[in-house]
Amino acid sequence: MKSTLLNILILCYLALSNTVVAQKKSLYDLNKKYSVEALKADLTTYKKQLEKVHTGLYVYHNKAEFDAYFQQLENSITAPMTDVEFHRLTFPLNKLIANGHTRPIPSVGYMDGVLQEWKIFPFKVYVDKGNLYVLKNLSDEETIEDGSIIHSINGENAMDIYQFFVDQIWRDGYNKTAPETDAYEIFHEFYAYLIGLPEKFELNIESPSGENSIVAITPRTLKDMLVTNKIRYPSTPKHWEVDPKVKALELAIEGNIATMNIRSWSVEDYKNKGQKFKKFFKKSFETIAAAKIDHLILDFRNNGGGDPVPTIELFAHLHPEPFTFYKSVKSNMRKIEDNELYGIGWFYRTVHKIGFKKKGDQYEPNWLVRLFGVKGFKPSKPNKTIYDGKVYVLTNASSFSATGEMTSILKSHNRAVFIGEEPGGNPNTNTSGLQALMTLPNTGNRIVMPFWQWEMNTTFGNTGYGVKPDYPIRPSIQDMIDGRDVVMDFTLSLIQKKKGAAVGQLISQKK
């Protein structure tokens, strides 16, 4: 997601699977039900705010479709529900909204329970070749091997459960790689949020050697699973954000191949790592030029986005002519209304109000917002040091938001070969920028709500998908278990073939 001057700190649904805060008993009532009137009032608020705030709401589905679906939801509310039941009822709206920055999350009480004190599904899983595999066994049953296939969970086909999650998870447009990845990466949480909290998990398991068994598994807290992960998988690397040895921006050179790992586009992330992106890019491309590098690998895998300015700065080292990054950014509103739902501070509301100007039926940033970091609407000049060699871009499903935009500018100028998976981020448009956490007044369910729609200056139309890789490569379950980087291995092999072909061509020319 983009970070700008106006970004509001939000609770990130996915990142919390790696962190557990101090344990404390919750006063949350799991069985509390809300009246039909209260539920319908929250549904009305949800719809009204989407229509008012969400600038890109009708990019993929029109108003009539939204009206019909909300009416269907309202008609289905015939009896009191708990807040998590209401969350499950409205969660499929993700597919209709079709914007990966818009994310409904459960109430504070339910989510805290799942992440802090309740017992949940104790495995990390992976999907490969139509099967749900055990990637990490974090349960009390130590005999279950990594690489085992989970055929069923409590009598339900495991892949049907997985697909149930995939069909409902947020995504940009019609993209499938992002929801498919999210569905297995936090399968244990989605099970608790969208299905429930069973006392036992009865699994039909097939071991890597082909032996089938029925095993009863006791759920575990996330805290206990994290402890087990450290014991059973001691070589698991820390996430780069918490590992002091790993930078957000890194350059490595071997022979005439340079690899630039860009883990984030967030200026705040760079600051936390003691880095300045302009200085990094300048020095890196000077080093690349001095080393006479012929092949540059840009690794954008797992880069979830950040600020537009670093993406523009990087491309200015790759393209010798002026370029314009965005066609437009716009908002439905200038003044942020209904702030009792959002709790946005006075400063941010004021900056938003004075930083936008009227354009037609909507608003666009004026000089003030652009001054504080919203760039890319006017032609950007190329940097002094330009790299004109071969560029290879590595992406996966978690390459999102500003990374989707970066793939857009690279594709539009035919500047790279793409390898890996289709990015989760759309290369044409997304709604992000200012994002705030809206809390529904009755159930307390929450929605991460983005306010601004961005449109890229692309040479190709919006299909609802990310930039498709020229060479689709995805790790198998055994690659994941063994820690093999098959995407990088393939890229290096491809470069060697190109180098061999170039040498062969030179020899034939001399003959």
PAVEXTOR-315631 format. One line per field, with one value per residue (C-alpha): x, y, z; residue number from 1; residue in one letter. Coordinates in nm, 3 decimals, always signed. Layout:
px	[X|...]
py	[Y|...]
pz	[Z|...]
seq	[NUM|...]
type	[a|...]
//
This chain:
px	[+0.000|+0.116|+0.256|+0.208|+0.199|-0.165|-0.130|-0.306|-0.146|-0.375|-0.391|-0.246|-0.438|-0.155|+0.149|+0.007|+0.064|+0.431|+0.381|+0.193|+0.156|+0.158|-0.112|-0.412|-0.759|-1.020|-1.355|-1.493|-1.817|-1.788|-2.159|-2.302|-2.564|-2.676|-3.033|-3.156|-3.201|-2.842|-2.701|-2.897|-2.789|-2.421|-2.484|-2.633|-2.333|-2.094|-2.265|-2.297|-1.928|-1.814|-2.019|-1.898|-1.530|-1.415|-1.320|-1.255|-1.558|-1.711|-1.398|-1.488|-1.854|-2.127|-2.359|-2.653|-2.449|-2.355|-2.715|-2.841|-2.579|-2.638|-3.011|-2.941|-2.734|-3.005|-3.271|-3.057|-3.047|-3.354|-3.221|-2.966|-2.598|-2.265|-2.015|-1.804|-2.113|-2.180|-1.814|-1.852|-2.172|-2.014|-1.660|-1.742|-1.789|-1.412|-1.465|-1.717|-1.506|-1.203|-0.947|-0.672|-0.626|-0.986|-0.976|-1.254|-1.122|-1.304|-1.384|-1.101|-1.233|-1.252|-0.925|-0.737|-0.877|-0.746|-0.405|-0.348|-0.533|-0.753|-0.639|-0.637|-0.521|-0.156|+0.005|+0.163|+0.042|+0.127|-0.072|+0.092|-0.045|-0.400|-0.314|-0.292|+0.046|+0.196|+0.479|+0.551|+0.413|+0.355|+0.121|+0.175|+0.175|+0.541|+0.510|+0.335|+0.601|+0.648|+0.531|+0.232|-0.094|-0.397|-0.692|-0.965|-1.024|-1.311|-1.473|-1.447|-1.227|-0.918|-0.891|-1.260|-1.193|-0.892|-1.097|-1.370|-1.112|-0.969|-1.310|-1.368|-1.028|-0.945|-0.775|-0.709|-0.954|-0.971|-0.627|-0.604|-0.243|-0.278|-0.590|-0.453|-0.132|-0.300|-0.534|-0.252|-0.010|-0.253|-0.481|-0.477|-0.622|-0.875|-1.007|-1.077|-1.222|-1.438|-1.522|-1.472|-1.280|-1.327|-1.199|-1.026|-0.906|-0.954|-0.724|-0.702|-0.328|-0.114|+0.256|+0.526|+0.572|+0.203|+0.066|-0.281|-0.397|-0.666|-0.513|-0.687|-0.502|-0.539|-0.553|-0.280|-0.235|-0.035|+0.215|+0.280|+0.316|+0.578|+0.776|+0.754|+0.862|+1.184|+1.258|+1.170|+1.277|+1.575|+1.709|+1.396|+1.520|+1.380|+1.159|+1.382|+1.207|+1.319|+1.655|+1.921|+2.153|+1.912|+1.853|+1.546|+1.768|+2.061|+2.295|+2.512|+2.745|+2.889|+3.072|+2.872|+2.541|+2.405|+2.114|+1.920|+1.684|+1.413|+1.204|+0.991|+0.914|+0.844|+1.061|+0.983|+1.121|+1.439|+1.469|+1.428|+1.713|+1.934|+1.907|+1.833|+1.693|+1.831|+2.180|+2.145|+2.029|+2.290|+2.577|+2.446|+2.417|+2.758|+2.897|+2.707|+2.844|+3.202|+3.170|+3.034|+2.734|+2.538|+2.255|+2.056|+1.814|+1.553|+1.400|+1.056|+0.925|+0.724|+0.748|+0.405|+0.445|+0.517|+0.577|+0.566|+0.886|+1.139|+0.975|+1.009|+1.369|+1.461|+1.303|+1.489|+1.808|+1.667|+1.515|+1.707|+1.412|+1.157|+0.857|+0.526|+0.433|+0.064|-0.225|-0.422|-0.505|-0.848|-1.077|-1.453|-1.424|-1.229|-1.363|-1.352|-1.701|-1.844|-1.517|-1.677|-1.638|-1.271|-1.114|-0.878|-0.685|-0.748|-0.414|-0.473|-0.830|-0.711|-0.429|-0.671|-0.919|-0.669|-0.462|-0.731|-0.904|-1.228|-1.211|-1.547|-1.742|-1.428|-1.112|-0.743|-0.428|-0.314|+0.041|+0.047|-0.007|+0.228|+0.492|+0.482|+0.553|+0.273|+0.483|+0.466|+0.205|+0.456|+0.743|+1.032|+1.382|+1.626|+1.905|+2.267|+2.370|+2.153|+2.174|+2.092|+2.166|+1.931|+1.682|+1.511|+1.227|+1.132|+0.776|+0.536|+0.180|+0.292|+0.436|+0.163|+0.051|+0.348|+0.523|+0.235|+0.284|+0.656|+0.593|+0.354|+0.615|+0.871|+0.627|+0.501|+0.857|+0.952|+1.230|+1.233|+1.184|+0.940|+1.000|+0.807|+0.438|+0.181|+0.203|-0.092|-0.079|-0.268|-0.049|-0.325|-0.522|-0.574|-0.748|-0.509|-0.322|-0.500|-0.627|-0.823|-0.974|-1.353|-1.529|-1.896|-2.086|-2.280|-2.083|-1.741|-1.629|-1.371|-1.281|-0.954|-1.094|-0.880|-0.977|-0.774|-0.785|-0.457|-0.436|-0.105|+0.024|+0.030|+0.049|-0.186|-0.542|-0.671|-0.757|-0.795|-0.475|-0.115|+0.171|+0.193|+0.544|+0.730|+0.854|+0.603|+0.796|+0.656|+0.824|+0.697|+0.626|+0.967|+1.137|+0.971|+1.076|+1.432|+1.457|+1.542|+1.505|+1.395|+1.297|+1.647|+1.803|+1.597|+1.689|+2.062|+2.028|+1.841|+2.118|+2.383|+2.193|+2.169|+2.541|+2.615|+2.397|+2.570|+2.913|+2.795|+2.669|+3.004|+3.192|+2.965|+3.009|+3.387|+3.367]
py	[+0.000|+0.351|+0.562|+0.937|+1.234|+1.151|+0.779|+0.666|+0.391|+0.091|-0.255|-0.485|-0.811|-1.013|-0.891|-0.994|-1.363|-1.304|-1.113|-1.179|-0.915|-0.982|-1.221|-1.090|-1.225|-1.056|-0.932|-0.998|-1.198|-1.452|-1.532|-1.180|-1.134|-0.813|-0.740|-0.751|-0.373|-0.316|-0.549|-0.382|-0.041|-0.149|-0.286|+0.049|+0.232|+0.000|+0.063|+0.437|+0.475|+0.267|+0.487|+0.808|+0.734|+0.463|+0.650|+0.337|+0.141|+0.084|+0.003|-0.366|-0.388|-0.130|+0.031|-0.192|-0.501|-0.348|-0.245|-0.595|-0.765|-0.538|-0.599|-0.971|-0.932|-0.726|-0.983|-1.259|-1.087|-1.242|-1.324|-1.184|-1.258|-1.232|-0.981|-1.256|-1.404|-1.060|-1.040|-1.374|-1.256|-0.940|-1.072|-1.190|-0.823|-0.831|-0.995|-0.730|-0.437|-0.588|-0.361|-0.522|-0.219|-0.246|-0.505|-0.601|-0.731|-0.866|-0.671|-0.595|-0.853|-1.141|-1.066|-1.022|-1.354|-1.533|-1.368|-1.369|-1.631|-1.869|-2.202|-2.233|-2.456|-2.546|-2.582|-2.361|-2.494|-2.463|-2.540|-2.721|-2.934|-2.923|-3.038|-2.872|-2.966|-2.935|-2.684|-2.656|-2.881|-2.658|-2.900|-3.126|-3.430|-3.439|-3.749|-3.556|-3.491|-3.175|-3.243|-3.450|-3.392|-3.284|-3.443|-3.337|-3.130|-3.231|-3.423|-3.139|-3.162|-2.952|-2.799|-2.707|-2.515|-2.348|-2.250|-2.115|-1.872|-1.786|-1.697|-1.434|-1.274|-0.922|-0.881|-0.620|-0.674|-1.037|-1.131|-1.484|-1.518|-1.281|-1.439|-1.786|-1.699|-1.517|-1.814|-2.058|-1.817|-1.743|-2.043|-2.091|-1.744|-1.753|-2.080|-1.907|-1.593|-1.756|-2.102|-2.118|-2.247|-2.627|-2.810|-3.067|-3.093|-3.440|-3.466|-3.720|-3.711|-3.872|-3.889|-3.820|-4.197|-4.243|-4.376|-4.252|-4.195|-4.017|-3.795|-3.591|-3.263|-3.028|-2.657|-2.431|-2.062|-1.858|-1.782|-2.153|-2.209|-1.936|-2.100|-2.437|-2.276|-2.153|-2.499|-2.715|-2.472|-2.286|-2.190|-1.994|-1.644|-1.346|-1.113|-0.849|-0.568|-0.706|-0.848|-0.577|-0.749|-0.716|-0.385|-0.277|-0.202|-0.425|-0.461|-0.763|-0.809|-1.135|-1.135|-0.921|-0.982|-0.735|-0.820|-0.541|-0.659|-0.401|-0.527|-0.214|+0.120|+0.281|+0.579|+0.506|+0.153|+0.296|+0.540|+0.257|+0.074|+0.382|+0.411|+0.692|+0.565|+0.840|+0.788|+0.409|+0.418|+0.675|+0.482|+0.146|+0.254|+0.419|+0.088|-0.103|+0.129|+0.096|-0.284|-0.290|-0.497|-0.654|-0.810|-0.649|-0.853|-0.650|-0.864|-0.725|-1.044|-0.987|-0.610|-0.495|-0.135|+0.202|+0.549|+0.649|+0.857|+0.568|+0.386|+0.699|+0.745|+0.388|+0.409|+0.736|+0.525|+0.278|+0.505|+0.770|+0.999|+1.196|+0.988|+1.048|+0.795|+0.874|+0.988|+1.100|+1.063|+1.163|+1.147|+1.151|+1.405|+1.702|+1.721|+1.397|+1.344|+1.095|+1.104|+0.932|+0.613|+0.674|+0.877|+1.064|+1.335|+1.707|+1.762|+1.498|+1.612|+1.970|+1.878|+1.673|+1.959|+2.224|+1.986|+1.897|+2.105|+2.052|+1.888|+1.796|+1.581|+1.481|+1.627|+1.608|+1.699|+2.059|+2.190|+2.134|+1.757|+1.724|+1.919|+1.663|+1.356|+1.285|+1.296|+1.157|+1.373|+1.576|+1.435|+1.310|+1.364|+1.074|+1.052|+1.118|+0.752|+0.540|+0.162|+0.042|-0.329|-0.626|-0.607|-0.906|-0.844|-1.109|-1.091|-1.305|-1.279|-1.058|-0.796|-0.543|-0.179|+0.041|-0.274|-0.332|+0.026|-0.026|-0.332|-0.110|+0.150|-0.120|-0.307|+0.011|+0.093|-0.270|-0.237|-0.578|-0.953|-1.067|-1.392|-1.564|-1.516|-1.259|-0.974|-0.914|-0.540|-0.406|-0.216|+0.017|+0.142|+0.098|+0.278|+0.349|+0.662|+0.789|+0.482|+0.480|+0.211|+0.242|+0.082|-0.009|+0.145|-0.162|-0.482|-0.316|-0.491|-0.289|-0.209|-0.063|+0.205|+0.374|+0.721|+0.789|+0.628|+0.622|+0.569|+0.474|+0.619|+0.283|+0.181|-0.113|-0.152|-0.279|-0.649|-0.673|-0.876|-0.802|-0.801|-1.162|-1.308|-1.394|-1.700|-1.828|-1.998|-2.103|-2.315|-2.667|-2.795|-2.968|-2.647|-2.470|-2.737|-2.745|-2.365|-2.362|-2.031|-2.176|-1.834|-1.694|-2.020|-2.003|-1.637|-1.706|-2.003|-1.787|-1.526|-1.791|-1.913|-1.558|-1.508|-1.836|-1.737|-1.399|-1.565|-1.807|-1.519|-1.339|-1.653|-1.702|-1.338|-1.373|-1.679]
pz	[+0.000|-0.064|+0.215|+0.182|+0.416|+0.485|+0.550|+0.865|+1.070|+1.037|+1.184|+0.918|+0.887|+0.735|+0.927|+1.262|+1.187|+1.273|+1.598|+1.918|+2.185|+2.559|+2.670|+2.857|+2.912|+2.701|+2.828|+2.480|+2.473|+2.192|+2.208|+2.214|+1.942|+1.777|+1.679|+1.321|+1.334|+1.453|+1.186|+0.907|+1.032|+1.010|+0.661|+0.557|+0.702|+0.518|+0.183|+0.237|+0.321|+0.026|-0.206|-0.044|+0.022|-0.219|-0.537|-0.744|-0.628|-0.972|-1.172|-1.211|-1.106|-1.157|-0.906|-1.002|-0.909|-0.573|-0.501|-0.584|-0.367|-0.068|-0.101|-0.100|+0.216|+0.385|+0.298|+0.451|+0.791|+0.952|+1.301|+1.548|+1.478|+1.655|+1.517|+1.359|+1.192|+1.043|+0.937|+0.756|+0.590|+0.448|+0.381|+0.023|-0.072|-0.135|-0.472|-0.578|-0.452|-0.630|-0.466|-0.261|-0.035|+0.091|+0.369|+0.612|+0.943|+1.250|+1.561|+1.804|+2.050|+1.806|+1.631|+1.957|+2.075|+1.764|+1.778|+2.153|+2.352|+2.153|+2.010|+1.631|+1.342|+1.422|+1.078|+0.815|+0.481|+0.112|-0.201|-0.491|-0.775|-0.639|-0.286|+0.055|+0.206|+0.553|+0.514|+0.887|+1.156|+1.459|+1.634|+1.937|+1.704|+1.606|+1.383|+1.103|+0.840|+0.639|+0.285|+0.400|+0.214|+0.418|+0.241|+0.481|+0.795|+1.023|+0.738|+0.484|+0.176|+0.257|-0.090|-0.080|+0.243|+0.083|-0.224|+0.005|+0.144|-0.199|-0.340|-0.070|-0.006|-0.124|-0.461|-0.729|-1.014|-1.124|-0.993|-0.851|-0.738|-0.440|-0.282|-0.355|-0.170|+0.120|+0.165|+0.242|+0.410|+0.694|+0.650|+1.027|+1.085|+0.803|+0.943|+1.274|+1.112|+0.844|+0.983|+1.358|+1.658|+1.686|+1.993|+1.772|+1.413|+1.270|+0.970|+0.692|+0.626|+0.357|+0.445|+0.183|+0.153|+0.066|+0.396|+0.495|+0.852|+1.051|+1.319|+1.590|+1.641|+1.937|+1.841|+1.978|+2.049|+1.803|+2.078|+2.137|+1.763|+1.737|+2.019|+1.841|+1.514|+1.677|+1.817|+1.514|+1.243|+1.391|+1.047|+0.958|+0.878|+1.061|+0.863|+0.704|+0.892|+1.230|+1.122|+1.176|+0.927|+0.635|+0.458|+0.266|-0.036|-0.127|-0.424|-0.501|-0.799|-0.926|-1.257|-1.498|-1.317|-1.062|-0.832|-0.665|-0.391|-0.323|-0.032|+0.008|-0.155|+0.183|+0.272|+0.638|+0.599|+0.448|+0.736|+0.989|+0.819|+0.805|+0.426|+0.180|-0.147|-0.376|-0.239|-0.267|-0.630|-0.730|-0.577|-0.705|-1.066|-1.054|-0.928|-1.197|-1.467|-1.338|-1.330|-1.689|-1.588|-1.873|-1.673|-1.389|-1.178|-0.990|-0.716|-0.623|-0.462|-0.141|-0.190|-0.071|-0.185|-0.028|-0.170|-0.538|-0.528|-0.499|-0.793|-1.006|-0.892|-0.989|-1.333|-1.397|-1.384|-1.638|-1.904|-2.099|-2.175|-1.967|-1.856|-1.681|-1.414|-1.343|-1.555|-1.251|-0.884|-0.760|-0.459|-0.414|-0.136|-0.015|+0.338|+0.538|+0.674|+0.929|+1.118|+1.418|+1.211|+1.131|+1.411|+1.176|+1.358|+1.305|+1.128|+0.863|+0.804|+0.762|+0.523|+0.314|+0.300|+0.191|-0.024|-0.279|-0.545|-0.734|-1.077|-1.229|-0.984|-0.793|-0.641|-0.725|-0.529|-0.550|-0.520|-0.142|-0.151|-0.446|-0.256|+0.026|-0.185|-0.433|-0.751|-1.101|-1.276|-1.474|-1.683|-1.470|-1.604|-1.640|-1.385|-1.473|-1.458|-1.691|-1.710|-2.063|-2.025|-1.984|-1.694|-1.532|-1.286|-1.031|-0.895|-0.696|-0.569|-0.279|-0.516|-0.450|-0.478|-0.578|-0.703|-0.943|-1.058|-1.107|-1.325|-1.524|-1.618|-1.698|-1.922|-2.090|-2.199|-2.281|-2.028|-1.859|-1.881|-1.610|-1.422|-1.142|-1.062|-1.168|-0.915|-0.687|-0.765|-1.065|-1.317|-1.437|-1.139|-0.765|-0.482|-0.195|-0.082|+0.227|+0.416|+0.739|+0.957|+0.964|+1.262|+1.224|+1.516|+1.634|+1.568|+1.588|+1.268|+1.078|+0.719|+0.595|+0.364|+0.093|-0.034|-0.351|-0.695|-0.890|-1.265|-1.424|-1.749|-1.926|-2.290|-2.234|-2.110|-1.777|-1.789|-1.413|-1.384|-1.293|-1.543|-1.659|-1.635|-1.955|-1.767|-1.507|-1.225|-0.887|-0.616|-0.553|-0.202|-0.201|-0.312|-0.018|+0.231|+0.100|+0.080|-0.291|-0.475|-0.809|-0.947|-0.899|-1.020|-1.338|-1.393|-1.360|-1.595|-1.848|-1.834|-1.892|-2.198|-2.332|-2.272|-2.449|-2.744|-2.767|-2.771|-3.040|-3.252|-3.226|-3.333|-3.633|-3.735|-3.723|-3.946]
seq	[1|2|3|4|5|6|7|8|9|10|11|12|13|14|15|16|17|18|19|20|21|22|23|24|25|26|27|28|29|30|31|32|33|34|35|36|37|38|39|40|41|42|43|44|45|46|47|48|49|50|51|52|53|54|55|56|57|58|59|60|61|62|63|64|65|66|67|68|69|70|71|72|73|74|75|76|77|78|79|80|81|82|83|84|85|86|87|88|89|90|91|92|93|94|95|96|97|98|99|100|101|102|103|104|105|106|107|108|109|110|111|112|113|114|115|116|117|118|119|120|121|122|123|124|125|126|127|128|129|130|131|132|133|134|135|136|137|138|139|140|141|142|143|144|145|146|147|148|149|150|151|152|153|154|155|156|157|158|159|160|161|162|163|164|165|166|167|168|169|170|171|172|173|174|175|176|177|178|179|180|181|182|183|184|185|186|187|188|189|190|191|192|193|194|195|196|197|198|199|200|201|202|203|204|205|206|207|208|209|210|211|212|213|214|215|216|217|218|219|220|221|222|223|224|225|226|227|228|229|230|231|232|233|234|235|236|237|238|239|240|241|242|243|244|245|246|247|248|249|250|251|252|253|254|255|256|257|258|259|260|261|262|263|264|265|266|267|268|269|270|271|272|273|274|275|276|277|278|279|280|281|282|283|284|285|286|287|288|289|290|291|292|293|294|295|296|297|298|299|300|301|302|303|304|305|306|307|308|309|310|311|312|313|314|315|316|317|318|319|320|321|322|323|324|325|326|327|328|329|330|331|332|333|334|335|336|337|338|339|340|341|342|343|344|345|346|347|348|349|350|351|352|353|354|355|356|357|358|359|360|361|362|363|364|365|366|367|368|369|370|371|372|373|374|375|376|377|378|379|380|381|382|383|384|385|386|387|388|389|390|391|392|393|394|395|396|397|398|399|400|401|402|403|404|405|406|407|408|409|410|411|412|413|414|415|416|417|418|419|420|421|422|423|424|425|426|427|428|429|430|431|432|433|434|435|436|437|438|439|440|441|442|443|444|445|446|447|448|449|450|451|452|453|454|455|456|457|458|459|460|461|462|463|464|465|466|467|468|469|470|471|472|473|474|475|476|477|478|479|480|481|482|483|484|485|486|487|488|489|490|491|492|493|494|495|496|497|498|499|500|501|502|503|504|505|506|507|508|509|510|511]
type	[m|k|s|t|l|l|n|i|l|i|l|c|y|l|a|l|s|n|t|v|v|a|q|k|k|s|l|y|d|l|n|k|k|y|s|v|e|a|l|k|a|d|l|t|t|y|k|k|q|l|e|k|v|h|t|g|l|y|v|y|h|n|k|a|e|f|d|a|y|f|q|q|l|e|n|s|i|t|a|p|m|t|d|v|e|f|h|r|l|t|f|p|l|n|k|l|i|a|n|g|h|t|r|p|i|p|s|v|g|y|m|d|g|v|l|q|e|w|k|i|f|p|f|k|v|y|v|d|k|g|n|l|y|v|l|k|n|l|s|d|e|e|t|i|e|d|g|s|i|i|h|s|i|n|g|e|n|a|m|d|i|y|q|f|f|v|d|q|i|w|r|d|g|y|n|k|t|a|p|e|t|d|a|y|e|i|f|h|e|f|y|a|y|l|i|g|l|p|e|k|f|e|l|n|i|e|s|p|s|g|e|n|s|i|v|a|i|t|p|r|t|l|k|d|m|l|v|t|n|k|i|r|y|p|s|t|p|k|h|w|e|v|d|p|k|v|k|a|l|e|l|a|i|e|g|n|i|a|t|m|n|i|r|s|w|s|v|e|d|y|k|n|k|g|q|k|f|k|k|f|f|k|k|s|f|e|t|i|a|a|a|k|i|d|h|l|i|l|d|f|r|n|n|g|g|g|d|p|v|p|t|i|e|l|f|a|h|l|h|p|e|p|f|t|f|y|k|s|v|k|s|n|m|r|k|i|e|d|n|e|l|y|g|i|g|w|f|y|r|t|v|h|k|i|g|f|k|k|k|g|d|q|y|e|p|n|w|l|v|r|l|f|g|v|k|g|f|k|p|s|k|p|n|k|t|i|y|d|g|k|v|y|v|l|t|n|a|s|s|f|s|a|t|g|e|m|t|s|i|l|k|s|h|n|r|a|v|f|i|g|e|e|p|g|g|n|p|n|t|n|t|s|g|l|q|a|l|m|t|l|p|n|t|g|n|r|i|v|m|p|f|w|q|w|e|m|n|t|t|f|g|n|t|g|y|g|v|k|p|d|y|p|i|r|p|s|i|q|d|m|i|d|g|r|d|v|v|m|d|f|t|l|s|l|i|q|k|k|k|g|a|a|v|g|q|l|i|s|q|k|k]
//
